[in-house]
Amino acid sequence: MASGGSKVWSIFSLVAAVGAAAMAKKGADQTWKVATGKKPPENPADPDVDIWEAVAWAVVSGVAVGLARMFAQRKAASYYARSTGHLPPELQKDGE
């Protein structure tokens, strides 16, 4: 495939992932506020943050952002495949 298609996919995938991550972070922040009654820790590595809170926030935010990025990239790949008739170059199996 021409590098132009690969560049288009790279940009499309990046925009989808960044947008999804931002939305997931906002959702995780709101969920944390509702569940704990306070703002999420700004820096979980700060020794002044309780270890349980730092670990819980790392798990909650990491899972939310990771899942959102994965779903957004899958949706983007599906759209790309419908538009071009094939998967993006990075997702094609050998021999396709």
MOPAC internal coordinates of N, CA, C and O (Angstrom, degrees):
PM7 1SCF
backbone

  N    0.0000 0     0.00 0     0.00 0    0    0    0
  C    1.4491 1     0.00 0     0.00 0    1    0    0
  C    1.5098 1   109.43 1     0.00 0    2    1    0
  O    1.2310 1   120.56 1   -30.06 1    3    2    1
  N    1.2952 1   116.53 1   149.94 1    3    2    1
  C    1.4541 1   121.45 1   178.57 1    5    3    2
  C    1.5213 1   109.99 1   -67.98 1    6    5    3
  O    1.2310 1   121.34 1   -28.88 1    7    6    5
  N    1.3255 1   115.04 1   151.12 1    7    6    5
  C    1.4528 1   118.88 1  -178.18 1    9    7    6
  C    1.5224 1   111.56 1   -66.39 1   10    9    7
  O    1.2310 1   119.23 1   158.05 1   11   10    9
  N    1.3276 1   119.07 1   -21.95 1   11   10    9
  C    1.4572 1   122.04 1   177.66 1   13   11   10
  C    1.5138 1   112.00 1   -59.56 1   14   13   11
  O    1.2310 1   120.45 1   136.60 1   15   14   13
  N    1.3391 1   116.75 1   -43.40 1   15   14   13
  C    1.4566 1   120.69 1   177.79 1   17   15   14
  C    1.5103 1   111.70 1   -65.10 1   18   17   15
  O    1.2310 1   120.83 1   142.36 1   19   18   17
  N    1.3184 1   116.02 1   -37.64 1   19   18   17
  C    1.4516 1   120.68 1   178.78 1   21   19   18
  C    1.5263 1   110.59 1   -66.47 1   22   21   19
  O    1.2310 1   120.50 1   141.46 1   23   22   21
  N    1.3287 1   116.66 1   -38.54 1   23   22   21
  C    1.4656 1   120.28 1   178.18 1   25   23   22
  C    1.5219 1   110.66 1   -66.70 1   26   25   23
  O    1.2310 1   120.88 1   138.69 1   27   26   25
  N    1.3253 1   115.92 1   -41.31 1   27   26   25
  C    1.4659 1   119.92 1   178.14 1   29   27   26
  C    1.5232 1   109.87 1   -60.33 1   30   29   27
  O    1.2310 1   120.44 1   133.49 1   31   30   29
  N    1.3293 1   116.76 1   -46.51 1   31   30   29
  C    1.4585 1   120.17 1   179.59 1   33   31   30
  C    1.5252 1   110.60 1   -62.63 1   34   33   31
  O    1.2310 1   119.92 1   136.44 1   35   34   33
  N    1.3151 1   117.76 1   -43.56 1   35   34   33
  C    1.4641 1   120.76 1  -179.20 1   37   35   34
  C    1.5212 1   111.33 1   -58.98 1   38   37   35
  O    1.2310 1   120.42 1   135.44 1   39   38   37
  N    1.3202 1   116.81 1   -44.56 1   39   38   37
  C    1.4624 1   120.66 1   179.71 1   41   39   38
  C    1.5220 1   110.43 1   -68.52 1   42   41   39
  O    1.2310 1   120.34 1   134.98 1   43   42   41
  N    1.3230 1   116.95 1   -45.02 1   43   42   41
  C    1.4598 1   122.12 1  -179.79 1   45   43   42
  C    1.5279 1   110.50 1   -60.39 1   46   45   43
  O    1.2310 1   120.46 1   134.24 1   47   46   45
  N    1.3105 1   116.72 1   -45.76 1   47   46   45
  C    1.4589 1   122.40 1   179.94 1   49   47   46
  C    1.5269 1   111.21 1   -64.49 1   50   49   47
  O    1.2310 1   120.57 1   137.58 1   51   50   49
  N    1.3230 1   116.52 1   -42.42 1   51   50   49
  C    1.4607 1   120.93 1  -179.68 1   53   51   50
  C    1.5249 1   111.21 1   -64.36 1   54   53   51
  O    1.2310 1   120.24 1   134.87 1   55   54   53
  N    1.3168 1   117.14 1   -45.13 1   55   54   53
  C    1.4657 1   120.75 1   179.90 1   57   55   54
  C    1.5308 1   110.25 1   -62.54 1   58   57   55
  O    1.2310 1   120.26 1   136.46 1   59   58   57
  N    1.3275 1   117.12 1   -43.54 1   59   58   57
  C    1.4672 1   120.55 1   178.54 1   61   59   58
  C    1.5244 1   111.09 1   -61.94 1   62   61   59
  O    1.2310 1   120.29 1   135.57 1   63   62   61
  N    1.3249 1   117.05 1   -44.43 1   63   62   61
  C    1.4645 1   121.22 1  -177.87 1   65   63   62
  C    1.5284 1   111.58 1   -66.85 1   66   65   63
  O    1.2310 1   120.33 1   136.46 1   67   66   65
  N    1.3200 1   116.98 1   -43.54 1   67   66   65
  C    1.4665 1   120.32 1  -178.95 1   69   67   66
  C    1.5316 1   110.14 1   -66.63 1   70   69   67
  O    1.2310 1   120.43 1   136.49 1   71   70   69
  N    1.3239 1   116.77 1   -43.51 1   71   70   69
  C    1.4626 1   119.98 1   178.38 1   73   71   70
  C    1.5235 1   111.97 1   -61.78 1   74   73   71
  O    1.2310 1   120.87 1   135.65 1   75   74   73
  N    1.3132 1   115.94 1   -44.35 1   75   74   73
  C    1.4706 1   120.01 1   179.67 1   77   75   74
  C    1.5211 1   111.08 1   -65.39 1   78   77   75
  O    1.2310 1   120.25 1   139.72 1   79   78   77
  N    1.3250 1   117.12 1   -40.28 1   79   78   77
  C    1.4660 1   120.70 1   179.69 1   81   79   78
  C    1.5296 1   110.86 1   -63.57 1   82   81   79
  O    1.2310 1   120.28 1   139.22 1   83   82   81
  N    1.3222 1   117.07 1   -40.78 1   83   82   81
  C    1.4602 1   120.54 1   179.12 1   85   83   82
  C    1.5287 1   111.16 1   -64.38 1   86   85   83
  O    1.2310 1   120.65 1   136.79 1   87   86   85
  N    1.3241 1   116.37 1   -43.21 1   87   86   85
  C    1.4665 1   119.91 1   178.95 1   89   87   86
  C    1.5272 1   110.65 1   -66.23 1   90   89   87
  O    1.2310 1   120.19 1   139.68 1   91   90   89
  N    1.3302 1   117.24 1   -40.32 1   91   90   89
  C    1.4618 1   120.54 1   179.41 1   93   91   90
  C    1.5190 1   111.14 1   -65.04 1   94   93   91
  O    1.2310 1   120.46 1   141.14 1   95   94   93
  N    1.3219 1   116.72 1   -38.86 1   95   94   93
  C    1.4762 1   120.77 1   178.86 1   97   95   94
  C    1.5140 1   110.16 1   -62.59 1   98   97   95
  O    1.2310 1   120.15 1   136.53 1   99   98   97
  N    1.3339 1   117.33 1   -43.47 1   99   98   97
  C    1.4657 1   120.42 1   177.85 1  101   99   98
  C    1.5231 1   110.62 1   -62.74 1  102  101   99
  O    1.2310 1   120.89 1   137.51 1  103  102  101
  N    1.3341 1   115.90 1   -42.49 1  103  102  101
  C    1.4657 1   119.67 1   178.27 1  105  103  102
  C    1.5164 1   112.22 1   -64.12 1  106  105  103
  O    1.2310 1   120.46 1   138.70 1  107  106  105
  N    1.3259 1   116.73 1   -41.30 1  107  106  105
  C    1.4672 1   120.60 1   178.51 1  109  107  106
  C    1.5225 1   110.33 1   -65.22 1  110  109  107
  O    1.2310 1   120.33 1   139.35 1  111  110  109
  N    1.3406 1   116.98 1   -40.65 1  111  110  109
  C    1.4647 1   120.37 1   177.69 1  113  111  110
  C    1.5239 1   110.92 1   -58.96 1  114  113  111
  O    1.2310 1   120.58 1   133.35 1  115  114  113
  N    1.3425 1   116.51 1   -46.65 1  115  114  113
  C    1.4606 1   120.85 1  -179.25 1  117  115  114
  C    1.5321 1   111.29 1   -65.26 1  118  117  115
  O    1.2310 1   120.91 1   137.31 1  119  118  117
  N    1.3187 1   115.87 1   -42.69 1  119  118  117
  C    1.4648 1   119.62 1   178.97 1  121  119  118
  C    1.5282 1   110.44 1   -61.15 1  122  121  119
  O    1.2310 1   120.61 1   137.26 1  123  122  121
  N    1.3287 1   116.44 1   -42.74 1  123  122  121
  C    1.4614 1   121.19 1   179.41 1  125  123  122
  C    1.5331 1   110.31 1   -61.55 1  126  125  123
  O    1.2310 1   120.55 1   136.56 1  127  126  125
  N    1.3422 1   116.55 1   -43.44 1  127  126  125
  C    1.4671 1   120.49 1  -179.96 1  129  127  126
  C    1.5222 1   111.20 1   -62.24 1  130  129  127
  O    1.2310 1   120.47 1   138.09 1  131  130  129
  N    1.3316 1   116.70 1   -41.91 1  131  130  129
  C    1.4657 1   120.75 1   179.88 1  133  131  130
  C    1.5305 1   110.07 1   -67.60 1  134  133  131
  O    1.2310 1   120.22 1   136.96 1  135  134  133
  N    1.3223 1   117.18 1   -43.04 1  135  134  133
  C    1.4656 1   121.26 1  -175.40 1  137  135  134
  C    1.5305 1   113.11 1   -73.38 1  138  137  135
  O    1.2310 1   120.42 1   143.56 1  139  138  137
  N    1.3337 1   116.80 1   -36.44 1  139  138  137
  C    1.4737 1   119.12 1  -174.20 1  141  139  138
  C    1.5146 1   113.67 1  -108.92 1  142  141  139
  O    1.2310 1   120.18 1   162.41 1  143  142  141
  N    1.3302 1   117.26 1   -17.59 1  143  142  141
  C    1.4529 1   120.40 1  -177.54 1  145  143  142
  C    1.5211 1   113.54 1    80.95 1  146  145  143
  O    1.2310 1   119.96 1  -173.24 1  147  146  145
  N    1.3335 1   117.67 1     6.76 1  147  146  145
  C    1.4636 1   119.35 1   178.49 1  149  147  146
  C    1.5201 1   110.49 1  -142.54 1  150  149  147
  O    1.2310 1   121.56 1   -11.53 1  151  150  149
  N    1.3401 1   114.62 1   168.47 1  151  150  149
  C    1.4553 1   119.84 1  -179.81 1  153  151  150
  C    1.5276 1   109.96 1   -68.59 1  154  153  151
  O    1.2310 1   120.79 1   -30.15 1  155  154  153
  N    1.3411 1   116.10 1   149.85 1  155  154  153
  C    1.4705 1   118.53 1   176.08 1  157  155  154
  C    1.5301 1   110.12 1   -66.43 1  158  157  155
  O    1.2310 1   120.20 1   -25.50 1  159  158  157
  N    1.3175 1   117.23 1   154.50 1  159  158  157
  C    1.4656 1   118.78 1   179.50 1  161  159  158
  C    1.5318 1   110.92 1   -62.37 1  162  161  159
  O    1.2310 1   121.03 1   -45.25 1  163  162  161
  N    1.3397 1   115.64 1   134.75 1  163  162  161
  C    1.4680 1   119.58 1   178.91 1  165  163  162
  C    1.5160 1   111.10 1   -70.70 1  166  165  163
  O    1.2310 1   120.61 1   142.94 1  167  166  165
  N    1.3165 1   116.44 1   -37.06 1  167  166  165
  C    1.4599 1   120.79 1   179.66 1  169  167  166
  C    1.5290 1   108.54 1  -138.56 1  170  169  167
  O    1.2310 1   120.07 1   -83.53 1  171  170  169
  N    1.3310 1   117.46 1    96.47 1  171  170  169
  C    1.4646 1   120.02 1  -178.44 1  173  171  170
  C    1.5273 1   113.72 1   -60.09 1  174  173  171
  O    1.2310 1   119.75 1   161.18 1  175  174  173
  N    1.3263 1   118.07 1   -18.82 1  175  174  173
  C    1.4704 1   120.43 1   179.04 1  177  175  174
  C    1.5291 1   112.19 1   -78.18 1  178  177  175
  O    1.2310 1   120.18 1   168.75 1  179  178  177
  N    1.3326 1   117.27 1   -11.25 1  179  178  177
  C    1.4640 1   121.36 1   179.47 1  181  179  178
  C    1.5254 1   109.41 1   -64.56 1  182  181  179
  O    1.2310 1   119.83 1   -54.97 1  183  182  181
  N    1.3372 1   117.93 1   125.03 1  183  182  181
  C    1.4803 1   120.39 1  -179.48 1  185  183  182
  C    1.5282 1   113.61 1   -60.94 1  186  185  183
  O    1.2310 1   119.76 1   161.40 1  187  186  185
  N    1.3433 1   118.07 1   -18.60 1  187  186  185
  C    1.4652 1   120.39 1   178.32 1  189  187  186
  C    1.5307 1   112.48 1   -76.92 1  190  189  187
  O    1.2310 1   120.02 1   167.43 1  191  190  189
  N    1.3261 1   117.56 1   -12.57 1  191  190  189
  C    1.4671 1   122.12 1   176.69 1  193  191  190
  C    1.5282 1   107.50 1   -85.67 1  194  193  191
  O    1.2310 1   120.69 1   -50.67 1  195  194  193
  N    1.3355 1   116.29 1   129.33 1  195  194  193
  C    1.4685 1   119.95 1   177.85 1  197  195  194
  C    1.5207 1   109.72 1   -55.75 1  198  197  195
  O    1.2310 1   120.63 1   -38.77 1  199  198  197
  N    1.3194 1   116.40 1   141.23 1  199  198  197
  C    1.4653 1   120.61 1  -176.81 1  201  199  198
  C    1.5254 1   111.43 1   -60.99 1  202  201  199
  O    1.2310 1   119.81 1   139.87 1  203  202  201
  N    1.3414 1   117.96 1   -40.13 1  203  202  201
  C    1.4704 1   119.52 1   179.99 1  205  203  202
  C    1.5173 1   110.58 1   -62.19 1  206  205  203
  O    1.2310 1   120.93 1   141.49 1  207  206  205
  N    1.3414 1   115.83 1   -38.51 1  207  206  205
  C    1.4594 1   119.92 1  -179.51 1  209  207  206
  C    1.5367 1   110.58 1   -69.59 1  210  209  207
  O    1.2310 1   120.50 1   139.08 1  211  210  209
  N    1.3171 1   116.66 1   -40.92 1  211  210  209
  C    1.4701 1   120.76 1   179.49 1  213  211  210
  C    1.5275 1   110.62 1   -63.37 1  214  213  211
  O    1.2310 1   120.42 1   134.92 1  215  214  213
  N    1.3318 1   116.79 1   -45.08 1  215  214  213
  C    1.4693 1   120.88 1  -179.74 1  217  215  214
  C    1.5239 1   110.42 1   -66.04 1  218  217  215
  O    1.2310 1   120.51 1   134.44 1  219  218  217
  N    1.3195 1   116.63 1   -45.56 1  219  218  217
  C    1.4656 1   120.26 1  -179.33 1  221  219  218
  C    1.5302 1   110.61 1   -61.54 1  222  221  219
  O    1.2310 1   120.36 1   136.95 1  223  222  221
  N    1.3267 1   116.92 1   -43.05 1  223  222  221
  C    1.4624 1   119.49 1  -179.87 1  225  223  222
  C    1.5249 1   111.21 1   -66.37 1  226  225  223
  O    1.2310 1   120.36 1   139.58 1  227  226  225
  N    1.3268 1   116.92 1   -40.42 1  227  226  225
  C    1.4664 1   120.22 1   178.58 1  229  227  226
  C    1.5273 1   110.67 1   -60.76 1  230  229  227
  O    1.2310 1   120.40 1   137.93 1  231  230  229
  N    1.3174 1   116.84 1   -42.07 1  231  230  229
  C    1.4676 1   120.93 1  -179.80 1  233  231  230
  C    1.5341 1   110.37 1   -67.63 1  234  233  231
  O    1.2310 1   120.49 1   129.66 1  235  234  233
  N    1.3215 1   116.67 1   -50.34 1  235  234  233
  C    1.4676 1   120.98 1  -177.48 1  237  235  234
  C    1.5225 1   111.02 1   -60.52 1  238  237  235
  O    1.2310 1   120.45 1   128.68 1  239  238  237
  N    1.3234 1   116.74 1   -51.32 1  239  238  237
  C    1.4667 1   119.23 1  -176.41 1  241  239  238
  C    1.5273 1   111.69 1   -70.21 1  242  241  239
  O    1.2310 1   120.05 1   141.73 1  243  242  241
  N    1.3222 1   117.51 1   -38.27 1  243  242  241
  C    1.4641 1   120.43 1   179.78 1  245  243  242
  C    1.5168 1   112.55 1   -64.40 1  246  245  243
  O    1.2310 1   120.53 1   135.14 1  247  246  245
  N    1.3114 1   116.59 1   -44.86 1  247  246  245
  C    1.4708 1   120.57 1   179.07 1  249  247  246
  C    1.5279 1   110.30 1   -65.63 1  250  249  247
  O    1.2310 1   120.01 1   135.24 1  251  250  249
  N    1.3267 1   117.59 1   -44.76 1  251  250  249
  C    1.4667 1   120.84 1  -178.70 1  253  251  250
  C    1.5270 1   111.15 1   -61.41 1  254  253  251
  O    1.2310 1   120.45 1   132.53 1  255  254  253
  N    1.3141 1   116.75 1   -47.47 1  255  254  253
  C    1.4639 1   120.38 1  -178.34 1  257  255  254
  C    1.5344 1   110.66 1   -68.71 1  258  257  255
  O    1.2310 1   120.09 1   136.70 1  259  258  257
  N    1.3180 1   117.44 1   -43.30 1  259  258  257
  C    1.4664 1   120.88 1   179.97 1  261  259  258
  C    1.5168 1   112.70 1   -61.09 1  262  261  259
  O    1.2310 1   120.57 1   134.99 1  263  262  261
  N    1.3206 1   116.52 1   -45.01 1  263  262  261
  C    1.4683 1   120.04 1   178.94 1  265  263  262
  C    1.5247 1   111.57 1   -66.63 1  266  265  263
  O    1.2310 1   120.46 1   137.95 1  267  266  265
  N    1.3158 1   116.73 1   -42.05 1  267  266  265
  C    1.4664 1   119.51 1   179.92 1  269  267  266
  C    1.5214 1   111.04 1   -62.46 1  270  269  267
  O    1.2310 1   120.17 1   137.04 1  271  270  269
  N    1.3252 1   117.27 1   -42.96 1  271  270  269
  C    1.4658 1   120.46 1   178.68 1  273  271  270
  C    1.5248 1   111.23 1   -63.69 1  274  273  271
  O    1.2310 1   120.53 1   137.09 1  275  274  273
  N    1.3291 1   116.59 1   -42.91 1  275  274  273
  C    1.4636 1   119.98 1  -179.78 1  277  275  274
  C    1.5308 1   110.77 1   -62.26 1  278  277  275
  O    1.2310 1   120.25 1   132.74 1  279  278  277
  N    1.3387 1   117.12 1   -47.26 1  279  278  277
  C    1.4604 1   120.05 1  -179.76 1  281  279  278
  C    1.5278 1   111.22 1   -64.36 1  282  281  279
  O    1.2310 1   119.81 1   140.62 1  283  282  281
  N    1.3252 1   117.97 1   -39.38 1  283  282  281
  C    1.4615 1   120.99 1   179.15 1  285  283  282
  C    1.5262 1   110.74 1   -65.62 1  286  285  283
  O    1.2310 1   119.97 1   137.77 1  287  286  285
  N    1.3139 1   117.66 1   -42.23 1  287  286  285
  C    1.4565 1   120.10 1   179.68 1  289  287  286
  C    1.5251 1   111.45 1   -68.86 1  290  289  287
  O    1.2310 1   119.75 1   144.84 1  291  290  289
  N    1.3206 1   118.08 1   -35.16 1  291  290  289
  C    1.4696 1   120.50 1   175.76 1  293  291  290
  C    1.5282 1   109.85 1   -64.38 1  294  293  291
  O    1.2310 1   120.61 1   136.48 1  295  294  293
  N    1.3350 1   116.44 1   -43.52 1  295  294  293
  C    1.4626 1   120.74 1   178.72 1  297  295  294
  C    1.5295 1   110.06 1   -63.64 1  298  297  295
  O    1.2310 1   120.47 1   138.18 1  299  298  297
  N    1.3223 1   116.71 1   -41.82 1  299  298  297
  C    1.4666 1   120.99 1   178.78 1  301  299  298
  C    1.5290 1   110.36 1   -63.93 1  302  301  299
  O    1.2310 1   120.05 1   138.88 1  303  302  301
  N    1.3257 1   117.50 1   -41.12 1  303  302  301
  C    1.4690 1   120.77 1   179.18 1  305  303  302
  C    1.5254 1   110.61 1   -65.54 1  306  305  303
  O    1.2310 1   120.61 1   141.52 1  307  306  305
  N    1.3141 1   116.45 1   -38.48 1  307  306  305
  C    1.4657 1   120.50 1   177.81 1  309  307  306
  C    1.5322 1   110.40 1   -63.99 1  310  309  307
  O    1.2310 1   120.35 1   135.24 1  311  310  309
  N    1.3097 1   116.93 1   -44.76 1  311  310  309
  C    1.4650 1   121.12 1   177.78 1  313  311  310
  C    1.5298 1   110.38 1   -62.66 1  314  313  311
  O    1.2310 1   120.56 1   136.07 1  315  314  313
  N    1.3285 1   116.53 1   -43.93 1  315  314  313
  C    1.4649 1   121.16 1   179.19 1  317  315  314
  C    1.5257 1   109.88 1   -59.96 1  318  317  315
  O    1.2310 1   120.29 1   135.13 1  319  318  317
  N    1.3309 1   117.05 1   -44.87 1  319  318  317
  C    1.4700 1   120.95 1  -179.18 1  321  319  318
  C    1.5300 1   111.13 1   -64.08 1  322  321  319
  O    1.2310 1   120.10 1   139.10 1  323  322  321
  N    1.3371 1   117.42 1   -40.90 1  323  322  321
  C    1.4637 1   119.83 1   177.66 1  325  323  322
  C    1.5283 1   111.08 1   -65.38 1  326  325  323
  O    1.2310 1   120.41 1   144.62 1  327  326  325
  N    1.3206 1   116.82 1   -35.38 1  327  326  325
  C    1.4673 1   121.47 1  -177.33 1  329  327  326
  C    1.5248 1   113.00 1   -76.87 1  330  329  327
  O    1.2310 1   120.36 1   145.52 1  331  330  329
  N    1.3288 1   116.92 1   -34.48 1  331  330  329
  C    1.4699 1   119.90 1  -173.97 1  333  331  330
  C    1.5193 1   113.89 1  -109.34 1  334  333  331
  O    1.2310 1   120.29 1   163.75 1  335  334  333
  N    1.3223 1   117.05 1   -16.25 1  335  334  333
  C    1.4631 1   120.50 1  -178.25 1  337  335  334
  C    1.5170 1   113.69 1    88.88 1  338  337  335
  O    1.2310 1   120.14 1  -176.06 1  339  338  337
  N    1.3352 1   117.33 1     3.94 1  339  338  337
  C    1.4618 1   120.61 1   178.14 1  341  339  338
  C    1.5296 1   109.09 1  -154.68 1  342  341  339
  O    1.2310 1   121.60 1   -19.05 1  343  342  341
  N    1.3185 1   114.54 1   160.95 1  343  342  341
  C    1.4589 1   119.65 1   177.08 1  345  343  342
  C    1.5229 1   110.45 1   -68.30 1  346  345  343
  O    1.2310 1   120.22 1   -20.59 1  347  346  345
  N    1.3250 1   117.19 1   159.41 1  347  346  345
  C    1.4607 1   119.62 1   173.98 1  349  347  346
  C    1.5320 1   110.03 1   -59.24 1  350  349  347
  O    1.2310 1   120.05 1   -29.40 1  351  350  349
  N    1.3267 1   117.51 1   150.60 1  351  350  349
  C    1.4709 1   120.60 1  -176.83 1  353  351  350
  C    1.5307 1   113.52 1   -52.39 1  354  353  351
  O    1.2310 1   119.93 1   140.98 1  355  354  353
  N    1.3151 1   117.74 1   -39.02 1  355  354  353
  C    1.4690 1   120.23 1  -177.64 1  357  355  354
  C    1.5236 1   113.12 1   -69.05 1  358  357  355
  O    1.2310 1   120.41 1   161.32 1  359  358  357
  N    1.3281 1   116.81 1   -18.68 1  359  358  357
  C    1.4711 1   120.61 1  -178.12 1  361  359  358
  C    1.5081 1   113.80 1  -103.55 1  362  361  359
  O    1.2310 1   119.98 1   174.47 1  363  362  361
  N    1.3259 1   117.64 1    -5.53 1  363  362  361
  C    1.4584 1   120.76 1   179.61 1  365  363  362
  C    1.5180 1   109.75 1   -73.80 1  366  365  363
  O    1.2310 1   121.23 1   -41.66 1  367  366  365
  N    1.3189 1   115.24 1   138.34 1  367  366  365
  C    1.4576 1   120.77 1   175.61 1  369  367  366
  C    1.5251 1   108.57 1   -76.21 1  370  369  367
  O    1.2310 1   120.91 1   -22.65 1  371  370  369
  N    1.3113 1   115.87 1   157.35 1  371  370  369
  C    1.4755 1   119.55 1   177.61 1  373  371  370
  C    1.5247 1   109.55 1   -56.04 1  374  373  371
  O    1.2310 1   120.33 1   -44.83 1  375  374  373
  N    1.3132 1   116.98 1   135.17 1  375  374  373
  C    1.4533 1   121.68 1   176.54 1  377  375  374
  C    1.5195 1   113.86 1    91.30 1  378  377  375
  O    1.2310 1   119.55 1   177.09 1  379  378  377
  N    1.3258 1   118.47 1    -2.91 1  379  378  377
  C    1.4757 1   119.88 1   178.85 1  381  379  378
  C    1.4944 1   110.51 1   -91.78 1  382  381  379
  O    1.2310 1   120.10 1   180.00 1  383  382  381

